[in-house]
Amino acid sequence: MNFAAIDFETANRFHGSVCALGLVIVEQGQIVKKISKLVRPKELFFEYYNVKIHGITEEQVKNELEFNELWPEILPLLEGRIILAHNASFDMSVLRNVLLQYDLPCPSFSHACTVKIARKTWPELMSHRLNSVAEHLGIEFQHHDALEDAIACAKIAVRACELHKVHTVQGLAEKLQIKISSIDSQKPLSFKPYFWNLRYPAPGDVVPDCHDFDPE
């Protein structure tokens, strides 16, 4: 079975604020390539809730490359592949938004969600969150580390294929009656990036009224 598994972490509620990327390439059921990147968001603004989840801070990424500088390395790895993610709607939204943000070319690829695969494969589980499924399968990983999450996602897909005795993600999706969605590089992305709630200013627009501060 050949596919890629991807995971993003974001700096704030804007889905284009990528601060970490994990990507693994699977060929014949084995992970053959791993990519782990810290990413400087275009707007260097981190929200408390996001930092609490993944532990990545502004200080850690302020000198890293932005997504548009990494994209030439990532694009060829996604083009023409099936991409898996755990809760793929989130990761695909992040990818779409960051591509729109930088006006970057979109690859042609298909994608499917391992949450849906897990629900159909292990319906007895109370939760199908990544850590819950991984624990059930004995997969050890560091949750909310982008590469570790991508690896766990890939292992879940491989285990599901083995359990259902299929050799491709397409075969697995057909057996479980799960939809594989497609993105065509020839078609423009059809929705606009996330907009901040109009009741609040965008982070970049928040400036002090004066510059004379007491450091104490």
N, C-alpha and C positions, 0 to 999 in steps of 0.2 A: 504494500500500500504506500502510495506516494502523496504527500501533502505538506503544507506548512501550518504551523500554529503560531499565533501572535497574541501579544498582550500589551496594552498601554496603561500607563499611569498618568494622571493629569494633575496639574498644579492647582486648579480651581474648578469651579462649576462649568466653565466654558469647555466644551468637548474638544476644542482645538488646542488646548494648553498642554500639549504633550511634554512631560518631564522625564519619562522613561519608556523605553521600548525593549521588549523581549521577542525574539523570533527564532524558531527552530525549523529546520528542514528535515523531513522524514522521507526516507527512500527505502523501499522493501521492508517497511515496518521498523526501521532503525533510524535514530537521530544521527544525521551525518553533518549537520552544521548548526552552530549556536551563535546568536548575535545578542549582545546585551549593551544597551546604550543609555547613558544619561543624556538628557536633551534640555537645552535652554529654551523655555517657552518664549514666543515672540513678545508677549507681555510678561515681564518677570514679576509675577504676582502670585503668591501662594496663600491659599485659604487654610485656616486652622484644621477644618475637618479633613481635607485631603492629606495634609501632612500627618495627621493623626493616623490615617489609614496606612500610608506607605512609608512614612518616615523620611521622605526626601524633602530637602529644604532649599531655599533660594541660594544659600551659600554653596551648596554642593553642585549646583548646575550653572552658576553665573558665568563660568569660564568654559562651559561645554559648547559644542556646536548646536546650532538651531536645526530644526527638522529639515528645512530646505537644503541644508548643506549635507545632510545624511542621506537624503532621498536617492541620489544617484547610485548609492551602494545597495539600498533596500529594494528599489523598483524592479531590477531584473530578477530578484528572488521571488517576487510575488506574481509577476506576469505569467498568465496562463495556468496558474496553479489553483488547487482548491485550498482555501484558507480556513482553518478552524480557529475558533475562539470560544472561551467559556463565557456565556452571555454575549454572543456575537453582536447583538444589536448595539451594545455600548461600544465595542471596539471598532465596528464598522462606522459608527457615527463619529468616533474620534478620528478615524482615518479620513473620512469624507471632509470633516471640518478643517483639519489641518491642511489638507490638499487645497481646499478652497481659500484658506487663509493666505497661503503662499502662491496661489495660482499655479499649482504644480500639475503635471500630467497624471492622469489616473490610469492605472494598469487595467487590463482585462483579466478578470479572475472570477472564480466562484467561491462562495463561502457558506459555511454551515456552523451550527452551534452545538457544542458538546453538552450544554445544559439539556437541550432537547434529546440528544443521544442518551445521556445518563438517565433522564426521566423514563424513557422507553425501555432502557436496558436494565435498570435497577429500580423498579417502581416501588420497592419495599422501603426505600430510604425516606426518612422524614424530611430531609433537606437535600437538595441537589446543588448546593453551593460547592465551589471548587474544593474547599478544604474538607467538606463533608464526604464528597465522593472519593477524594484522594485517600482520606483516612480509611474508608470502607475497603479500598483496594490495596491498602498497605503502601501507598506512594508517599514517601517522605519529601517534603519541600518547604520552602520558606514563603508563606503566603504574602502576597502583595509585593513581592520582588518580581519585576516584569519577566525576566528570563525564567525564573523558577515556576511562575504561573504558566508560561508558555510550554515548558517541559511537562508539567503536570497535565495540562490540556492534551498534549500529544499522546501521553501515556494512556490517558483515559480512552481516547479514540482507538488506539491500538488494542487495548484490552477489550473494548466493545466489539471490534472486528473479529478478534479471536473467539470471543464468546459466541458470536452469531455465525461463525464460520464463513466469513466473507473476506475478500482480499483487497477491496477498494472502498474508499469513502462513499463512492457512488452506490456500490452494492449495499453498503450499510444503510444509507439513506433510503434506498428503495425498500429494503426489508423492514425498516422501522417506520416507513411512510413519513419521512422527514423531508422537507423541501430544501434543495440546494439553490441558493439565490445566485444571480450572476450580475457582474458589473462590466459594462462594455466601455472600453477606452474611447470609442468613437462617439459616445454620447456624453454630453456635458452633465456634470453633477446637477441634480434637479432641485436642490434646496439650498437655502442660504445658511451661513454659519449662525450659531447661537447668538442671540442678542441679549445683552444684560437687561434685567428687569428695569423698566424705565423709571421706577420709583427711586432707583439708586444710580449714582454716577458710575461710569466705567472706571476701573482702578487707575488707569493712566491719566484720568482727568482730575484726580484728587490731588490738589496742591495746597501748600500752606498759605495763609494770608500774609505771613511775614517770615523773615529768615533770622530774626534775632531771638535765639533760644537760650535759656538757662540750662546748661548741661547737667546741672544738679537736679 
